[in-house]
């Protein structure tokens, strides 16, 4: 799996994922809070399956 997320994209995903999962752990149990795991995982691995389907690549390194 080649990376398809740039560093700013990964940082924003990581922050959003942490905020959503943190809200879930604080007791705000909604489906949206646990969906925060998805951007968190994609930020950690640097690859987004949705980007691959659409053909988006924000990573500058080839």
Number of C-alpha atoms within 10 A of each C-alpha: 9 12 16 23 23 16 14 12 14 24 16 14 23 20 15 18 23 17 15 21 21 15 17 18 12 9 9 14 12 11 9 13 19 17 14 22 18 15 22 23 16 17 24 12 15 20 20 21 12 9 13 14 8 8 9 13 16 14 17 10 8 7
